[in-house]
Amino acid sequence: MRFEELAYAVNGLPVTVHLHARLTVVGVPGAGERAAWVARLLGVLEGTRSGDGVSVVTVDPAGRRIRLERNDHGAATLTDLATGAEVPYAAGHLPLDGRFDWFASVGLTSRKARALMVVDGAALTGDEEFDIHEVEAELNESRQRLARLEGQRQGTITRRRHLEDLRRRIADLDEQIRRAADAPARLRQAEAVLAAVRAAEEWQRAGRTLADARRAFGRRSRLDRDSQARALARPTEVPTDLEPIVGACRAAAKRRDELVARLDAGPASERATPGPATIAAGDALRRELVEEVEPAYVDALAMLAAACRPYDVSIDAARIEAAGIEAAGIEALGTEAVAEVAARAVEAGHARLQQALDEAESECRAAQERLELHLAGAGLPAGGTDDLATRVAIATARARTVDDPTPESAEDTSAVVAERSRLLKDLQRTERDLPDAAQLADRQAALEGRIDSLEASVNAGRPVPAFSEAEPVLLGRVAQARRVGRSKEPFPLVVDDVLAALRASDKAALLDRLARLGETTQIVYLTEDPDTLAWASDRVGTGPVALWQPDGFAAVAE
């Protein structure tokens, strides 16, 4: 069984609490309010006065959602929410006062059900007597033990640091001895390794250049050699005056069309012999056409042809005649010319990108061939591309050691060997009877947890459990609630702010554990602790946690 909803009234105002299937944190201020909340939740089930006027929705093992509702006189009504039908209950589950007892219907007494479901402070501390003087005495003794333990731990840390320093110095001396023996061979290979590293740097630069060229070239298709050669001879930018030239051609053609049309229409409009004014006007139009417009028209077309020529775009007499010398034909011709020039400029840029890519590929191949030769000279045999990168890394690592391959003298080597022997004896003395740092850390952590618990107990004036004490109790209570009653079904746990006095880190760890335990046992956690409310607020939306507070704020994460 698990709870899904609890509804009641406070000062005449209705309150509905939706409960998550795993963990719901309910913010209830004050121990008295939390006790009343628990009494209300259990009272509606067992039929006590505190449950009057309350309803609860439960989900049974078969998945049925059952609402148990009590009126102000305690009379109970059970309703199957899926069908709306009233659920009957046996008369045997009615005590002498006639109030239906849900706990009795599953084979439990109210006292046993409360003991199974409610986890309060007494569950963690038991009925032990609290003597603050004994607690303070234990606290002082524990602090003294912690100080002694901290001294041991710091001494162990100092000895271990000394050990690490000795080992590092011995390793350095071992390296000096080895280098002294290997110096002649290193001297022979030093130049070859450094040459390989320089070749590797050239190869890497060529690779970066090639990568840049490939990114610039993108997904373009390669031009054939002839097309590329022609495109390389063209400019990559469209002339800035191309559009104005086309506009000049269009304007000249339009004016020419207007003059021709007026000259053609002039005589036809005259039925009588034209007068002197008409003849003079016609002569003026002809002069403008012959002396101004036609030359400007020819010049504009020549300028257009000159602007297009570097792009291999031909504007000749045949093309002009095919397009038509009227304004419409010249406008179409100009549009075509601009589009062709733009396409040829793009192709020219394409060709230059391809040229840069070809050059980068050629240089990268040549750099790789040089690198292979130098790596072979450094004692690293040839291989594939992946192997090449590995051998470059090896050569680079070797180059870091080729700083001074000059052999040391015999006297220097003897002094190094003697120093190593002295340090080795010091190392062996330091290692004797060295405490286990991990065990000391565990003892210190356990003692710090006990001190935190004792300090919290002194501050609270009552026993406050440590993390190591609280965890097994909570786990045990969850285990007890998993098989309850005749049907051996899991019961929810109602936890009354039992972790409030713990330190924040222990509190968060135990709340995380409760959230995971909610997979098998529903948990309702009542609290006024700010740390617990903040923990729940942080996890709403990211974990199986719901948060409800009496100010009306509620948040649920599925």
N, C-alpha and C positions, 0 to 999 in steps of 0.2 A: 504494500500500500504506500502511496505517497500523496502529499497534499498538493493541490493545484490552486486553491483560492480560499481566502478567509475574509468574511465580510461581517462587519459589526458597526455599531454606532457609538460616536463619542460626542457627548453634549448635544445629542439630537442630530448630529451630522453623520452621514453614512461614510464608512471607510472600507475600501476593498484592497486587499493585499494579494497580488499575484505571485505565486511561489514557483521558483525555477525547479525543474526536475532534479537538479544536482545540488546547487548551493545558492541560497538566498541570504544576503546580509540585510538585516532589518535594523534600522537605526531607531532605538528606543531610549530616551534619556531617563536615567534614574533606575535604581534597583527595584523600587516599588512598582514603577511602570512596567518593567520587564516581567516581574512576577505576575502582575495582572494580565499581561499579554499571554504568558504561558497558561495561566489559569483559564483564560478565555478560550484558548485553542484546545486545551484538553477538556475543559468543561463542556463544550458543545458535543464532544464525543461521548463522555461518560455520563452526562446528564446532570451535572452540578449546577448550582444557581449562577455561577460565573459564566456559564455558557448560554444563559437565556438571551433571546433576541439575537443570536449569532448563527451564521451559516458557514459551512465549510464544504468545499468540493474536493473529493478524493478520487484517486484512480486505483481500482483494485487490480490484482494480478492478471485478470482477464482483459484488462484495458478499459473496463467500463468506468465512465465518469459519473459518480454518484454525488448528488448534493444532499447533505444532512442539514436541515434547517430547524431551528427551535424558535418558537414564539416566546413572547414575554413571560409565559407561564411554564415554559420548559417542555411543552409538547413537541415531539419530534416528527418530522416528515422527511422520508427518503425518496428521492426522485432520480430516475435514470435519465440523464440529460440527453442521451442519444434518441430515446423514444418518447420522453416526456411522461412515461408511465411511473406511477408511484410504486416504490419497492416495499413489499411487506416485510415485517420482522416478527419473530416468534414472541409469544407472550412470556416465554421463559427468560427473555432478555430484559424484562421489565422488573425492577426492584419494587419494594413495598410502596414507594412513593409514586409508582406508575411512570417514571421517566425512563425512556429507552437508553440502555447502556451499550454503546457500540463495542467497547472493549470486551464486554461479556459475550457479545455475538461471535468473537473470534477466539474465545477461550482464555481470556485474561481478566485478572482483577484490575481495578483502576490503580491500586497501589503499585502492582507489578508493572503495569504499562507505563506509569509515570517514572518508575525507577529505570526502566529500559530506555525511555525516550528522552528524558531531561538530563542534560549534563551541566551541572553548576560547579561553583568553586570547590564544594566539598568533594566532588568526584576526583579532583586532582590532589587535594591535600588530606582527604580523609577526615577522621574525627580527632586528629592529634591535637594535644594541648599546645597552646602557643605561649612560650615563655620568652619575652623579648630579651631578658638578660642572657639566657642561654644562646639565643640567636646572635646577639651582639658579641658574645664571647667567641662563638664559632666564626663570626665574620672577621674579628680581629686576628684570630689564629690563621684563618685562611689567607688573609692579606699578607701576614708574615711569611707563610709558606710560599705564596706567590712571589714575594720579593726574593726569597732564597732561590726559588726555581728560575726566576728571571736572571739572577746572577749566574746560575749554572748555565743557562741558555746563552747568555752573552759571552761567558768564558768559552763555551763550546764553539760559538760562532767565531770568536777571535782565533781559537786554535785551528779551526777549519780554514779560515782565511790564510793563516800562516802555512797550513798544509798546501793549499792551492798555490800560494806564492812559491813554495819550495818545488812543487811539481813543475810549475811553469819555468822556474830558473833551471831545473835539471833538464827539462825538455830543450831549453835554449842551448844549454851546453852540449847536449847530445847532437843538436843540429850543427853547432860549431864543429864538433869532432867529425861529423859526417861530411860537412862541407870541406873541411881540411883534406879529407881523403879523396873527395871527388873533384877538388879544384882543378887538376890538370885536364880532366875530361870536360869539365864545365868551360874551361878556358877555350878548348877547341870548338865547342859547340856554341859559345856565346854569340859570336858574330853571325852564325847561321840562324839562330833563333831570333835575334834582333832584326835581321834582314827579313825573316818570315813575317814578323810582326808589322814591319813597315809595309810589306806587300799586302798584308791583311788589311791594314788601314786604307791602302789605295783601293783594294777590292771592295771594302765596305762603303767607301765614298762613291765608287762607281755603282754599287748596288743601290745606294740612296738616290743617286742621279737617275738611274734607270727607273726606280719606283716613281719618282716625280714625273719622269717623262711618260710613264704608263698612265698615271693618274690624269695628266694633262691630255693625253690622246684619248682616254676613255674607251667608249664602245664603238668608235669610228672604224669603218672598213679601210683597209690599206689600199692606196692607189697603186696602179701598176707603174713601172719605172718611167715610161713615156709621159703618162698623165702627170706624175709627180714632177718631172723635169719641166713640163710646160707650166704647171701651177706655181713652181718656185720662181719663175720669171715674172710673175704677176704681183702687183701690190696686194697687201692684205687689208687695206682700208679703202672704203668707198670715198671718192673725192667729195669734199664738202660742197663744191660748187656744181655737182651733177644735177641736183634738183633745180637750182636756179637756171641752169642752162636749158633743161627740159622745159621749164616755165617760159624762158625766152623763145624757144622754138614754138611752143604752143601759142604764145601771144602773137608772134609774127605771122604764124599761119592763120590765126583767127582774123587778124587785121587784113591780111591778103585776101581771105575769103570775102570779107565785107566789101573791100574795094572792087574786087572782080564782080561781085553781085550787083553793086550799084552801077558800075559801068555797063554791065550787060542789061540792066533794067532801064537805063536812062533813055536811049533812043526809042525804045518800044513804048515808053509812056508819052512820048510826044507825037500827036496826030498831025500837027502842023509842022511847018518848017521850024527847027529849033532857033530860038533867038540868041542874041549875043551872050546873054547871061548864062544860058544853058551850055553853050559851047565852052565858055570860059570855065564853068564848074567842072565839066568833063575833062578839060585839059589839066586842071589842077589835080583831079583824082588820078589821071594817068601819070602825071609827074611824081606824085607821092608813091604810086605803086612801083614805078620803074626806078626812081632815084632813091627812095628811102626804104620802102617795105621789102621789095625783092632782095636788095643787098643785105638788109638785116636778117631776112629769112635764111639766105644762103650762109651768111656768117654764123648764125646760131646753129644751123645743121653742121657746119664745119667744126664748130667748137664741140658739139655733141660727139661727133665722130672722133675728134682728138682725145676727148676725155675717156671714151670707151676703148680706144685702141690699145692701151697697155693691158687691158683685160681680155684681149683677143675677141672683143665684141665689135663686129663690123657694122658700120652705118654708111652704106654706100648708095649709089644712085638706084641700083636694082632694088634694094630693100626699101628705099624711100618710095620708089614707084609702086612696089607691091603693097605698101601700106596705104599709099594715097597721099597726095600733097595737100589735101584739104586739112583743116584743123583737126577733124576727128581722127584721120589717119595718123597725123603727126603726134597727137596725144597718145594714141595706142602704141605708136612706135617708141615714144619717150618712156612710157610705162614699162614696155618690154625691155628696153635698154637698161633702165634702173634695176629691174629684177635680175637681168643677166649679169650686170656688173656686181651686184651684191652677192650672187651665187658664186661668181668667179673669185671674189675677194675671200669668201668663206673657204672655198676650195684651196686658195693660196695659203690661208692660215692652217688648214688641214695638212697641206703638204709640208709646211715648216714644222708642225708638231711631229709628223711622221719622220722628217729628216732628223729632228732631235732624238726621237726614239731609236732610229736606226743607229745613230752615232753612239747613243748610250748603250745599246745592246752590244755594239762592236767593242766599245771600251771595256764593258763588263766582262766579255769573253776574254779579251786580252789580259785584263787584270787577273782573272781566275787562272789563266794559263801560267802567268808569272808566279802567282801564289803557289800553285801546285809544285812548280820547280823549287821554290824556296822551302816549302814544307818538306819536300823529299830530302833536300839538303840538310834540314834540321832533324832528320831521322823519323819523320812522320810520313808513312807511305800514302800513296794516292788512293782516293775513294770517290764515292758519290757526293751529291750536294749536301745532304745531311751530315755525312761524315766530314765534309770539308769544314762546316761550321764547328763541329766538335774539335777537329784538329787545330783550327784557329784559336779556340778557347784554350786548348792545351798549350799552344805556343805562347799565347799571351800570358798564361800563368807562369810558364817557364821564364819568360822575359823579366818577370818581377824579381826573380832570384839571380839574375845576371847583373848584379850591381857591382860586385867586386870579386871576380873569380881568381884573384891572385892568391896562390897557396901561402898558408901561414908557415912560420918557421917551426922547427922541431921543439924549441924552447916554449913557444906560445902554446903549442898543442899539449905539452906535458903539464903546463900550468892549468889548462882547462880541465884535463883529466883529474888532477889533484883536487880542484875546486868541486868537481862533480862528486867525488868520493865523500868530501866533507858534508856537502848538502844532503847526500843520501843517508848518512848516519843521523843527521838532524831530523830528517823526515821520519825515519824509523822510530826515534825517541818520541816524536810528537804524536804518532799514530797509536802509541800504547795507551790503553784504557780510555780511549776517546768516547764520550757518551754518544748515544744515538740521538741526533738532532730531531728526527721525526717523533720519537717517543717523548722527548722533552716538550715538543710543540703540542702533542696530544694531551699530555698531562696539564700543560699550561692552559689549553683551551677548556678542558674540563673544569679546572679550578676557577677560571674566569667566569664560566657559566654558573658555578655554584655561588661565587661571590655576588654576581648579578642577582641571583635568586634571593640570597640572604639580604642584600641591600633593599631589594623590592619588598621583602617581608617586613623589614624594619620600618620602611617608609609607610607601608600599608597598614601596619599593626596587626597583620594576620599572615599565615603561611602563604607564600607565593612559590609555585613550583618552577624548577629550571626546565629548559628545553628537553633535556634527557629524561626528566620525570614526566613531563606533560605528554610527550609523543606516545609512549607505550600505552598510557591510560586512554587517550583518544582512539588509538588503533583498536584497543580492546573493546571499547564501547561500540565502535562501528561494527566490529565482528559480532558482538552480542545481538545487535539490532538486525542482523541479516536474515535470521530464521526465527520468527516469533509466531506464537499462537498455534492453533490446530493446523493451519495450512503452511506453516513454516515460511511465511512470507517476510520480506524485509520491511522494517518499520523506519520512519524518519527519526532523525535525532534533532532535538531542540537544544542548542548550546547557548548558555547564558553568560556571554562575555568572559569566558574563563581565561582568555589569553591577554587581557587588557594590561596586566602588570608586567608582562614579559618585555624584554628589550625588543626594539623594533625589528631587528634582523631575525631573531628567533620567532617573533610573532608572524612575520611575513612567510617564513619557511613553513610553519605549521598551517597557516591559512592555505598556502599552495597545496600542502598535503591533503587538507580537507577537501579542496576543490577536486583533487584527483579521486579521493574516496567517494565523492558524490556520484561516481559512475555506478556504484552498486547500492549506496545508501543515501537517500535524500537528507540534506542537512539544512536546518534553518538556524542561522547564527544571529542572536540578539546582542546588540552592542550600542554603547555610546562613545566608544574609544575612537579618537580622531585618526589614529594610525590604521585601524581596521577599516573605517569608512573610506579613507583615502586609498587603501589597498583595493577595496571592492570597486571604487570609482575608476581606478586605473585599468581594471580588468574587464569592466563592462564593455562589450563590443569586441573583445579579443579572446575571451574564454567563457566557460560555462558558469557564469556568475550573474546573479541578479542583485540589484540594490534597491531597497525601499526605505524611504524616510517619511516621518509623519507630516512633513511640510507639504506633502503632495508630490514630491519628486520621486520618480521611479524610473529605473533603467534596467533593461533585461537584455542579456546576450544569449542567443540560442547556440 
